[in-house]
């Protein structure tokens, strides 16, 4: 991933926190027939390996279930937003401005492993659902469903494990612009109604406060 120094994020706690927050990734693996892509939730085990390990699952009918041992990449895309050139003060003075796009992206590289042991799949599903249900007022748990129904579902999926061998982070959040330009961007985004725009405001403020 092309990452100018101003946008490069290398702090492992920051990268792990973003992965945990985003939680959903595009998983890409190389196969003899070309690239195989699945869009799935992935759970991070930060204590496993130098950069952590990702866990997820796909349907057994998904070709990704046959990708054991293949080089793979999980892409997590965080907040992103269009940045209008009209928000920069320079637009009114010299006009030499162009629009851009701000975003947060994390690339996790590794060699994919598959598994189908019922006990391991059950534990994975428990952790995945507990992670997502923790924000619910009345969390759902696996024990809420009939045991035979859960067993039937376990037989229909394949577990995925991706030990992270290389981790890249790009926080493109107007760090290369002047303070006045950033204020213009924040004002412009703040005038929009989209939730993504307000998420980007928070991300820009956080990234530039830490500089």
MARBA-3410 file (N, C-alpha, C, O; in Angstrom, 1 decimal):
211
0.9,-1.2,0.0,0.0,0.0,0.0,0.9,1.2,0.0,1.8,1.4,0.8 ~ 0.7,2.1,-1.0,1.4,3.4,-1.0,1.0,4.2,0.2,-0.1,4.6,0.3 ~ 2.0,4.5,1.0,1.8,5.3,2.2,2.8,6.3,2.5,3.9,6.0,3.0 ~ 2.6,7.6,2.1,3.5,8.7,2.4,3.7,8.7,3.9,2.8,8.4,4.7 ~ 4.9,9.2,4.3,5.2,9.3,5.8,4.2,9.9,6.6,3.9,9.5,7.7
3.6,11.0,6.1,2.6,11.8,6.9,1.4,11.0,7.3,0.7,11.3,8.3 ~ 1.1,10.0,6.5,-0.1,9.2,6.7,0.2,7.8,7.3,-0.8,7.0,7.6 ~ 1.4,7.5,7.6,1.8,6.1,8.0,1.5,5.9,9.5,1.9,6.8,10.3 ~ 0.8,4.9,9.8,0.5,4.5,11.2,1.2,3.2,11.5,0.9,2.2,10.9 ~ 2.1,3.2,12.4,2.9,1.9,12.7,2.7,1.5,14.2,3.2,0.4,14.5
2.0,2.2,15.0,1.8,1.9,16.4,0.9,0.7,16.5,-0.3,0.8,16.1 ~ 1.3,-0.4,17.0,0.5,-1.6,17.1,-0.8,-1.5,17.9,-1.8,-2.0,17.4 ~ -0.8,-0.8,19.0,-2.0,-0.6,19.7,-3.1,0.1,18.9,-4.3,-0.2,19.0 ~ -2.6,1.1,18.1,-3.5,1.9,17.3,-4.1,1.0,16.2,-5.3,1.1,15.9 ~ -3.2,0.2,15.6,-3.7,-0.6,14.5,-4.6,-1.7,15.0,-5.7,-2.0,14.4
-4.3,-2.3,16.1,-5.2,-3.3,16.7,-6.5,-2.7,17.1,-7.6,-3.3,16.9 ~ -6.5,-1.5,17.7,-7.8,-0.9,18.1,-8.7,-0.6,16.9,-9.9,-0.8,17.0 ~ -8.1,-0.2,15.8,-8.8,0.1,14.6,-9.4,-1.2,14.0,-10.6,-1.2,13.6 ~ -8.6,-2.3,14.0,-9.1,-3.6,13.5,-10.3,-4.0,14.3,-11.3,-4.5,13.8 ~ -10.2,-3.9,15.7,-11.3,-4.3,16.6,-12.5,-3.5,16.3,-13.7,-4.0,16.4
-12.4,-2.2,16.1,-13.5,-1.3,15.9,-14.2,-1.6,14.5,-15.4,-1.7,14.5 ~ -13.4,-1.7,13.5,-14.0,-2.0,12.2,-14.6,-3.3,12.1,-15.7,-3.5,11.7 ~ -13.8,-4.4,12.5,-14.3,-5.7,12.6,-14.7,-6.5,11.3,-14.9,-7.7,11.4 ~ -14.8,-5.8,10.2,-15.3,-6.4,9.0,-14.2,-6.1,7.9,-13.7,-5.0,7.8 ~ -13.9,-7.2,7.1,-12.7,-7.0,6.2,-13.0,-7.7,4.9,-14.0,-8.5,4.7
-12.3,-7.2,3.9,-12.2,-7.9,2.6,-11.0,-8.9,2.6,-9.9,-8.4,2.7 ~ -11.3,-10.1,2.6,-10.2,-11.1,2.6,-9.9,-11.6,1.2,-10.7,-12.0,0.5 ~ -8.6,-11.4,0.8,-8.2,-11.7,-0.5,-7.1,-12.7,-0.5,-6.1,-12.6,0.2 ~ -7.2,-13.8,-1.3,-6.2,-14.9,-1.3,-5.9,-15.2,-2.8,-6.7,-15.1,-3.7 ~ -4.6,-15.6,-3.0,-4.2,-15.9,-4.3,-4.4,-17.4,-4.5,-4.1,-18.2,-3.7
-5.0,-17.8,-5.7,-5.2,-19.2,-6.1,-4.8,-19.4,-7.5,-4.5,-18.4,-8.2 ~ -4.6,-20.6,-7.9,-4.3,-20.9,-9.3,-5.3,-20.3,-10.3,-4.9,-20.0,-11.5 ~ -6.5,-20.1,-9.9,-7.5,-19.6,-10.8,-7.7,-18.0,-10.6,-8.6,-17.4,-11.2 ~ -6.8,-17.4,-9.9,-6.8,-16.0,-9.7,-7.1,-15.6,-8.2,-6.9,-16.4,-7.4 ~ -7.6,-14.4,-8.0,-7.8,-13.9,-6.7,-9.2,-14.4,-6.2,-10.2,-14.4,-6.9
-9.2,-14.8,-4.9,-10.5,-15.2,-4.3,-10.8,-14.2,-3.2,-9.9,-13.9,-2.4 ~ -12.0,-13.6,-3.2,-12.3,-12.5,-2.3,-13.6,-12.8,-1.5,-14.6,-13.3,-2.1 ~ -13.5,-12.6,-0.2,-14.7,-12.8,0.6,-14.8,-11.6,1.6,-13.7,-11.0,2.0 ~ -16.0,-11.1,1.8,-16.2,-10.0,2.7,-16.8,-10.6,4.0,-18.0,-11.0,4.0 ~ -16.0,-10.6,5.1,-16.4,-11.3,6.3,-16.0,-10.6,7.6,-15.0,-9.8,7.5
-16.7,-10.8,8.7,-16.2,-10.3,10.0,-14.9,-11.1,10.4,-14.9,-12.3,10.2 ~ -14.0,-10.4,10.9,-12.8,-11.1,11.4,-12.5,-10.6,12.9,-12.7,-9.5,13.2 ~ -12.1,-11.6,13.7,-11.8,-11.3,15.1,-10.3,-11.4,15.3,-9.7,-12.3,14.9 ~ -9.8,-10.4,16.0,-8.4,-10.3,16.3,-8.0,-10.9,17.6,-8.6,-10.6,18.6 ~ -7.0,-11.8,17.6,-6.4,-12.3,18.8,-5.1,-11.6,18.9,-4.1,-12.1,18.4
-5.0,-10.5,19.6,-3.8,-9.6,19.6,-2.5,-10.3,20.2,-1.4,-10.0,19.9 ~ -2.8,-11.3,21.1,-1.7,-11.9,21.8,-1.0,-13.0,21.1,0.0,-13.6,21.5 ~ -1.6,-13.4,19.9,-1.1,-14.5,19.1,-0.1,-14.0,18.1,-0.6,-13.4,17.1 ~ 1.2,-14.2,18.2,2.1,-13.8,17.2,2.6,-12.4,17.4,2.1,-11.7,18.3 ~ 3.6,-12.0,16.6,4.2,-10.7,16.7,3.2,-9.6,16.4,3.2,-8.5,17.1
2.3,-9.7,15.4,1.3,-8.7,15.1,-0.1,-9.1,15.4,-1.1,-8.4,15.1 ~ -0.3,-10.3,16.0,-1.7,-10.8,16.2,-2.1,-11.8,15.2,-1.4,-12.0,14.2 ~ -3.3,-12.4,15.4,-3.8,-13.4,14.5,-5.3,-13.1,14.3,-6.0,-12.7,15.2 ~ -5.8,-13.2,13.0,-7.2,-13.0,12.7,-7.9,-14.3,12.5,-7.4,-15.3,12.0 ~ -9.2,-14.3,13.0,-10.0,-15.5,12.9,-11.4,-15.1,12.2,-11.9,-14.1,12.5
-11.9,-16.0,11.4,-13.2,-15.9,10.8,-13.7,-17.2,10.3,-13.1,-18.2,10.6 ~ -14.8,-17.1,9.5,-15.3,-18.4,8.9,-16.0,-18.0,7.6,-16.5,-16.9,7.4 ~ -16.1,-19.0,6.8,-16.9,-18.9,5.6,-17.8,-20.2,5.4,-17.5,-21.2,6.1 ~ -18.7,-20.2,4.5,-19.5,-21.4,4.2,-18.6,-22.4,3.6,-17.6,-22.0,2.8 ~ -18.8,-23.7,3.8,-18.0,-24.7,3.2,-18.0,-24.6,1.7,-17.1,-25.1,1.0
-19.1,-24.1,1.1,-19.2,-24.0,-0.3,-18.4,-22.8,-0.9,-18.2,-22.8,-2.1 ~ -17.9,-22.0,0.0,-17.1,-20.8,-0.5,-15.7,-21.3,-0.9,-15.1,-22.1,-0.1 ~ -15.2,-21.0,-2.1,-13.9,-21.4,-2.5,-12.8,-21.0,-1.5,-11.7,-21.6,-1.5 ~ -13.1,-20.1,-0.6,-12.0,-19.7,0.4,-11.8,-20.9,1.4,-10.7,-20.9,2.0 ~ -12.7,-21.8,1.5,-12.6,-22.9,2.3,-11.5,-23.9,1.8,-11.0,-24.7,2.5
-11.1,-23.7,0.6,-10.0,-24.5,-0.1,-8.7,-23.8,-0.2,-7.8,-24.2,-0.8 ~ -8.6,-22.6,0.5,-7.4,-21.8,0.4,-6.4,-21.9,1.5,-5.6,-21.0,1.7 ~ -6.3,-23.1,2.1,-5.3,-23.4,3.1,-3.9,-23.2,2.6,-3.6,-23.8,1.5 ~ -3.1,-22.5,3.2,-1.7,-22.3,2.8,-1.5,-21.3,1.8,-0.4,-21.2,1.2 ~ -2.5,-20.5,1.4,-2.3,-19.5,0.4,-2.0,-18.1,0.9,-2.5,-17.7,2.0
-1.1,-17.3,0.3,-0.8,-16.0,0.7,-2.1,-15.1,0.6,-2.9,-15.2,-0.4 ~ -2.4,-14.4,1.7,-3.6,-13.7,1.8,-3.5,-12.3,2.4,-2.5,-12.0,3.0 ~ -4.5,-11.5,2.2,-4.5,-10.1,2.7,-5.9,-9.8,3.2,-6.9,-10.0,2.4 ~ -6.0,-9.3,4.4,-7.2,-8.8,4.9,-7.2,-7.3,5.0,-6.3,-6.7,5.6 ~ -8.1,-6.6,4.3,-8.2,-5.2,4.3,-9.4,-4.7,5.1,-10.5,-5.1,4.9
-9.0,-3.9,6.1,-10.0,-3.2,6.9,-10.1,-1.8,6.5,-9.1,-1.0,6.6 ~ -11.3,-1.3,6.1,-11.5,0.1,5.7,-12.3,0.8,6.8,-13.4,0.4,7.1 ~ -11.7,1.8,7.3,-12.4,2.6,8.4,-13.2,3.8,7.8,-13.6,3.7,6.7 ~ -13.3,4.8,8.6,-14.1,6.0,8.1,-13.4,6.6,6.9,-12.2,6.6,6.8 ~ -14.2,7.0,5.9,-13.7,7.7,4.7,-14.7,8.7,4.2,-15.9,8.6,4.5
-14.2,9.7,3.6,-15.1,10.8,3.1,-14.4,11.6,2.0,-13.2,11.8,2.0 ~ -15.2,12.1,1.1,-14.8,13.0,0.1,-14.5,14.4,0.7,-15.2,14.9,1.5 ~ -13.4,15.0,0.3,-12.9,16.3,0.7,-13.0,17.3,-0.4,-12.2,17.1,-1.4 ~ -13.9,18.2,-0.4,-14.0,19.2,-1.5,-12.9,20.2,-1.5,-12.5,20.7,-0.4 ~ -12.4,20.5,-2.7,-11.4,21.6,-2.8,-12.0,23.0,-2.4,-11.2,23.8,-2.0
-13.3,23.1,-2.4,-13.9,24.3,-2.0,-13.8,24.6,-0.5,-14.1,25.7,-0.1 ~ -13.4,23.6,0.3,-13.3,23.8,1.7,-12.0,24.5,2.1,-11.8,24.9,3.2 ~ -11.0,24.5,1.2,-9.7,25.1,1.5,-9.7,26.6,1.3,-10.3,27.0,0.3 ~ -9.1,27.3,2.2,-9.1,28.8,2.0,-8.5,29.2,0.7,-8.8,30.2,0.2 ~ -7.5,28.4,0.2,-6.8,28.8,-1.0,-7.7,28.8,-2.2,-7.4,29.5,-3.2
-8.8,28.2,-2.1,-9.8,28.2,-3.3,-10.2,29.6,-3.5,-10.5,30.0,-4.7 ~ -10.4,30.4,-2.5,-10.8,31.8,-2.7,-9.7,32.8,-3.1,-10.0,33.8,-3.6 ~ -8.5,32.4,-2.8,-7.4,33.3,-3.1,-6.6,33.0,-4.4,-6.6,33.8,-5.3 ~ -6.0,31.8,-4.5,-5.3,31.4,-5.7,-5.9,30.4,-6.5,-5.6,30.2,-7.7 ~ -6.9,29.6,-6.0,-7.6,28.6,-6.7,-6.9,27.4,-7.0,-7.4,26.5,-7.7
-5.6,27.3,-6.6,-4.8,26.1,-6.9,-5.1,25.0,-5.9,-4.2,24.6,-5.1 ~ -6.2,24.4,-5.9,-6.7,23.4,-5.0,-7.4,22.3,-5.8,-8.1,22.6,-6.8 ~ -7.3,21.1,-5.3,-8.1,20.0,-5.9,-8.7,19.2,-4.8,-8.2,19.2,-3.7 ~ -9.8,18.5,-5.1,-10.4,17.6,-4.1,-9.6,16.4,-3.8,-8.7,16.0,-4.6 ~ -9.9,15.7,-2.7,-9.3,14.4,-2.4,-10.2,13.6,-1.6,-11.4,13.9,-1.5
-9.7,12.5,-1.1,-10.5,11.5,-0.3,-9.7,11.2,1.0,-8.6,10.8,0.8 ~ -10.3,11.4,2.1,-9.6,11.0,3.4,-10.1,9.6,3.8,-11.3,9.3,3.6 ~ -9.3,8.8,4.4,-9.7,7.5,4.8,-8.7,6.9,5.8,-7.6,7.3,5.9 ~ -9.2,5.8,6.5,-8.3,5.0,7.3,-8.4,3.6,6.7,-9.4,3.0,6.4 ~ -7.2,2.9,6.5,-7.1,1.6,6.0,-6.0,0.8,6.7,-4.9,1.3,6.9
-6.3,-0.5,6.9,-5.3,-1.4,7.5,-5.2,-2.6,6.6,-6.2,-3.2,6.3 ~ -4.0,-3.0,6.3,-3.7,-4.2,5.5,-3.0,-5.2,6.4,-1.9,-4.9,6.9 ~ -3.6,-6.4,6.5,-2.9,-7.4,7.3,-2.6,-8.6,6.4,-3.5,-9.2,5.8 ~ -1.3,-8.8,6.2,-0.8,-9.9,5.3,-0.4,-11.1,6.1,0.0,-11.1,7.2 ~ -0.6,-12.3,5.5,-0.2,-13.6,6.1,-0.6,-14.7,5.2,-1.0,-14.6,4.1
-0.3,-15.9,5.7,-0.7,-17.2,5.0,-1.9,-17.8,5.7,-1.9,-18.1,6.9 ~ -2.9,-18.0,4.9,-4.2,-18.4,5.4,-4.2,-19.9,5.8,-3.6,-20.7,5.2 ~ -4.8,-20.2,7.0,-5.0,-21.5,7.4,-6.5,-21.8,7.6,-7.3,-20.9,8.0 ~ -6.9,-23.0,7.3,-8.3,-23.4,7.5,-8.4,-24.5,8.6,-7.5,-25.2,8.8 ~ -9.6,-24.6,9.2,-9.8,-25.6,10.2,-11.3,-26.0,10.3,-12.1,-25.1,10.0
-11.6,-27.2,10.7,-13.0,-27.6,10.8,-13.3,-28.4,12.0,-14.4,-29.0,12.1 ~ -12.5,-28.4,13.1,-12.7,-29.1,14.3,-14.0,-28.4,15.0,-14.0,-27.2,15.2 ~ -15.0,-29.2,15.3,-16.2,-28.7,15.9,-16.0,-27.8,17.1,-16.6,-26.8,17.3 ~ -15.1,-28.3,18.0,-14.9,-27.5,19.2,-14.2,-26.2,18.9,-14.6,-25.2,19.6 ~ -13.3,-26.1,18.0,-12.6,-24.9,17.6,-13.6,-23.9,16.9,-13.6,-22.7,17.1
-14.5,-24.5,16.0,-15.5,-23.7,15.4,-16.5,-23.1,16.4,-16.9,-21.9,16.3 ~ -16.9,-23.9,17.3,-17.9,-23.5,18.3,-17.3,-22.3,19.1,-17.9,-21.3,19.4 ~ -16.0,-22.4,19.5,-15.4,-21.4,20.3,-15.2,-20.1,19.5,-15.4,-19.0,20.0 ~ -14.9,-20.3,18.2,-14.8,-19.1,17.3,-16.1,-18.4,17.2,-16.2,-17.2,17.3 ~ -17.2,-19.1,17.0,-18.5,-18.5,16.8,-18.9,-17.8,18.1,-19.5,-16.8,18.1
-18.6,-18.4,19.3,-18.9,-17.8,20.5,-18.2,-16.5,20.7,-18.8,-15.5,21.1 ~ -16.9,-16.4,20.4,-16.2,-15.2,20.5,-16.6,-14.1,19.5,-16.8,-13.0,19.9 ~ -16.9,-14.6,18.3,-17.4,-13.6,17.3,-18.7,-13.0,17.7,-18.9,-11.8,17.6 ~ -19.7,-13.8,18.1,-21.0,-13.3,18.5,-20.9,-12.5,19.8,-21.5,-11.4,19.9 ~ -20.1,-12.9,20.7,-19.9,-12.1,22.0,-19.3,-10.8,21.7,-19.7,-9.8,22.3
-18.4,-10.7,20.7,-17.8,-9.4,20.4,-18.8,-8.5,19.8,-18.8,-7.3,20.2 ~ -19.7,-8.9,19.0,-20.7,-8.1,18.3,-21.9,-7.8,19.2,-22.5,-6.7,19.2 ~ -22.2,-8.8,20.1,-23.4,-8.6,20.9,-23.2,-7.8,22.2,-24.1,-7.4,22.9 ~ -21.9,-7.5,22.5,-21.6,-6.8,23.7,-22.2,-5.4,23.8,-22.4,-4.9,24.9 ~ -22.6,-4.8,22.7,-23.2,-3.5,22.7,-24.7,-3.6,22.7,-25.4,-2.5,22.8
-25.3,-4.8,22.6,-26.7,-4.9,22.6,-27.3,-4.8,24.0,-26.7,-5.3,25.0 ~ -28.5,-4.2,24.2,-29.1,-4.2,25.5,-29.4,-5.5,26.0,-29.4,-5.8,27.3 ~ -29.8,-6.5,25.2,-30.0,-7.9,25.6,-29.2,-8.8,24.7,-29.8,-9.3,23.7 ~ -28.0,-9.0,25.0,-27.1,-9.8,24.1,-27.6,-11.2,23.9,-28.1,-11.9,24.8 ~ -27.4,-11.7,22.6,-27.7,-13.0,22.2,-26.5,-13.9,22.5,-25.4,-13.5,22.2
-26.7,-15.1,23.0,-25.7,-16.1,23.2,-26.0,-17.3,22.5,-27.1,-17.7,22.2 ~ -24.9,-18.1,22.2,-25.1,-19.3,21.4,-26.0,-20.3,22.1,-26.8,-21.0,21.5 ~ -26.0,-20.3,23.5,-26.8,-21.2,24.2,-28.3,-20.9,24.1,-29.2,-21.6,24.6 ~ -28.6,-19.7,23.5,-30.0,-19.3,23.3,-30.7,-20.1,22.2,-31.9,-20.2,22.1 ~ -29.9,-20.7,21.4,-30.4,-21.5,20.3,-30.3,-23.0,20.6,-29.5,-23.4,21.4
-31.2,-23.8,20.0,-31.1,-25.3,20.3,-29.8,-25.9,19.9,-29.2,-25.5,18.9 ~ -29.3,-26.8,20.7,-28.0,-27.4,20.5,-27.9,-28.1,19.1,-26.8,-27.9,18.4 ~ -28.9,-28.8,18.7,-28.8,-29.4,17.4,-28.8,-28.5,16.2,-28.2,-28.7,15.2 ~ -29.4,-27.3,16.4,-29.4,-26.3,15.4,-28.0,-25.7,15.3,-27.5,-25.4,14.1 ~ -27.3,-25.4,16.4,-26.0,-24.9,16.4,-25.1,-26.0,15.7,-24.2,-25.6,14.9
-25.2,-27.2,16.1,-24.4,-28.3,15.5,-24.6,-28.3,14.0,-23.6,-28.5,13.3 ~ -25.8,-28.2,13.5,-26.1,-28.2,12.1,-25.3,-27.1,11.4,-24.8,-27.2,10.3 ~ -25.3,-25.9,12.0,-24.6,-24.7,11.4,-23.1,-24.9,11.4,-22.4,-24.5,10.5 ~ -22.6,-25.5,12.5,-21.2,-25.8,12.5,-20.7,-26.7,11.4,-19.6,-26.5,10.9 ~ -21.5,-27.6,11.0,-21.1,-28.5,9.9,-21.1,-27.8,8.5,-20.6,-28.3,7.6
-21.7,-26.6,8.5,-21.9,-25.9,7.2,-20.8,-24.8,7.0,-20.8,-24.2,6.0 ~ -19.9,-24.7,8.0,-18.9,-23.6,7.8,-17.5,-24.2,8.0,-17.2,-25.3,8.4 ~ -16.5,-23.4,7.5,-15.1,-23.7,7.6,-14.4,-22.5,8.3,-14.6,-21.4,8.0 ~ -13.6,-22.8,9.3,-12.9,-21.8,10.1,-11.7,-21.3,9.3,-11.0,-22.0,8.6 ~ -11.3,-20.0,9.5,-10.2,-19.4,8.9,-9.3,-18.8,9.9,-9.7,-18.2,10.9
-8.0,-18.9,9.8,-7.0,-18.4,10.7,-5.9,-17.7,9.9,-5.3,-18.3,9.0 ~ -5.6,-16.4,10.2,-4.6,-15.7,9.4,-3.6,-15.1,10.4,-3.8,-14.0,10.9 ~ -2.5,-15.8,10.7,-1.4,-15.2,11.5,-0.8,-14.0,10.7,-0.4,-14.2,9.6 ~ -0.8,-12.8,11.3,-0.4,-11.6,10.6,1.1,-11.6,10.6,1.8,-11.5,11.6 ~ 1.6,-11.6,9.4,3.1,-11.5,9.1,3.6,-10.1,8.9,4.7,-9.8,9.1
2.7,-9.3,8.3,3.0,-7.9,8.0,1.7,-7.0,8.2,0.7,-7.4,7.7 ~ 1.9,-5.9,8.9,0.7,-5.1,9.2,1.0,-3.6,8.7,2.0,-3.0,9.2 ~ 0.1,-3.1,7.9,0.3,-1.7,7.4,-0.9,-0.9,7.7,-2.1,-1.3,7.7 ~ -0.7,0.4,8.1,-1.7,1.2,8.5,-1.6,2.6,7.7,-0.5,3.2,7.7 ~ -2.7,3.1,7.2,-2.7,4.4,6.5,-3.8,5.2,7.0,-5.0,4.9,6.9
-3.5,6.3,7.7,-4.4,7.3,8.2,-4.3,8.5,7.4,-3.5,9.4,7.7 ~ -5.0,8.6,6.3,-4.9,9.8,5.4,-6.0,10.8,5.9,-7.2,10.7,5.5 ~ -5.6,11.7,6.8,-6.5,12.6,7.5,-6.1,14.0,7.5,-6.1,14.7,8.6 ~ -5.7,14.5,6.4,-5.3,15.9,6.2,-4.1,16.3,7.0,-3.9,17.5,7.3 ~ -3.2,15.3,7.4,-2.0,15.7,8.2,-1.0,16.5,7.4,-0.2,17.3,7.9
-1.1,16.5,6.0,-0.2,17.2,5.1,-0.7,18.6,4.8,0.0,19.3,4.0 ~ -1.8,19.0,5.4,-2.3,20.3,5.1,-2.1,21.3,6.3,-1.7,20.8,7.4 ~ -2.2,22.5,6.0,-2.0,23.6,7.0,-3.2,23.5,8.0,-4.2,22.9,7.8 ~ -3.0,24.1,9.2,-4.0,24.2,10.2,-5.3,24.8,9.7,-6.4,24.4,9.9 ~ -5.1,25.9,8.9,-6.2,26.6,8.3,-7.0,25.7,7.3,-8.2,25.7,7.2
-6.2,24.9,6.5,-6.9,24.0,5.6,-7.7,22.9,6.3,-8.8,22.6,5.9 ~ -7.1,22.4,7.4,-7.8,21.4,8.2,-9.1,22.0,8.8,-10.1,21.3,8.9 ~ -9.0,23.2,9.3,-10.2,23.8,9.8,-11.3,24.0,8.8,-12.5,23.8,9.1 ~ -10.9,24.3,7.6,-11.8,24.4,6.5,-12.5,23.1,6.2,-13.7,23.0,5.9 ~ -11.7,22.0,6.2,-12.2,20.6,6.0,-13.1,20.3,7.1,-14.2,19.7,6.8
-12.8,20.5,8.4,-13.7,20.2,9.5,-15.0,21.0,9.4,-16.0,20.4,9.7 ~ -14.9,22.2,9.0,-16.1,23.0,8.9,-17.0,22.5,7.8,-18.2,22.3,7.9 ~ -16.4,22.1,6.6,-17.1,21.6,5.5,-17.8,20.3,5.8,-19.0,20.0,5.5 ~ -17.0,19.4,6.5,-17.6,18.1,6.8,-18.7,18.2,7.9,-19.7,17.5,7.8 ~ -18.5,19.2,8.8,-19.5,19.4,9.8,-20.8,19.9,9.3,-21.8,19.8,10.0
-20.8,20.5,8.1,-22.0,21.1,7.5,-22.9,20.0,6.9,-24.0,20.3,6.5 ~ -22.3,18.8,6.7,-23.0,17.7,6.0,-23.8,16.9,7.1,-23.5,16.9,8.2 ~ -24.8,16.2,6.6,-25.7,15.5,7.5,-25.3,14.0,7.6,-25.7,13.3,8.5 ~ -24.4,13.5,6.7,-24.1,12.1,6.7,-23.3,11.7,8.0,-22.4,12.5,8.4 ~ -23.6,10.6,8.5,-22.9,10.1,9.7,-21.4,9.9,9.4,-20.6,10.1,10.3
-21.1,9.5,8.2,-19.7,9.2,7.8,-18.9,10.5,7.9,-17.7,10.5,8.2 ~ -19.5,11.6,7.5,-18.8,12.9,7.6,-18.5,13.3,9.0,-17.4,13.8,9.3 ~ -19.4,13.0,10.0,-19.1,13.3,11.4,-18.0,12.3,11.9,-17.3,12.7,12.8 ~ -18.0,11.1,11.5,-17.0,10.1,11.9,-15.6,10.6,11.4,-14.6,10.5,12.1 ~ -15.6,11.2,10.2,-14.4,11.7,9.6,-13.9,12.9,10.4,-12.7,13.1,10.6
-14.8,13.8,10.9,-14.4,14.9,11.7,-13.7,14.4,13.0,-12.6,14.9,13.3 ~ -14.2,13.4,13.6,-13.6,12.9,14.8,-12.2,12.3,14.5,-11.3,12.4,15.3 ~ -12.1,11.5,13.4,-10.9,10.9,13.0,-9.8,11.9,12.7,-8.6,11.8,13.1 ~ -10.1,13.0,12.0,-9.2,14.1,11.7,-8.7,14.8,13.0,-7.5,15.0,13.1 ~ -9.6,15.1,13.9,-9.2,15.7,15.1,-8.3,14.8,15.9,-7.3,15.3,16.5
-8.6,13.6,16.0,-7.8,12.6,16.8,-6.4,12.5,16.2,-5.4,12.5,16.9 ~ -6.3,12.3,14.9,-5.0,12.1,14.2,-4.1,13.3,14.3,-2.9,13.2,14.5 ~ -4.7,14.5,14.2,-3.9,15.7,14.2,-3.6,16.2,15.6,-2.7,17.0,15.8 ~ -4.3,15.7,16.6,-4.0,16.1,18.0,-2.8,15.3,18.4,-2.0,15.7,19.3 ~ -2.6,14.1,17.9,-1.5,13.2,18.3,-0.2,13.5,17.6,0.8,13.0,17.9
-0.2,14.4,16.6,1.0,14.7,15.9,2.0,15.4,16.8,3.1,15.7,16.3
END
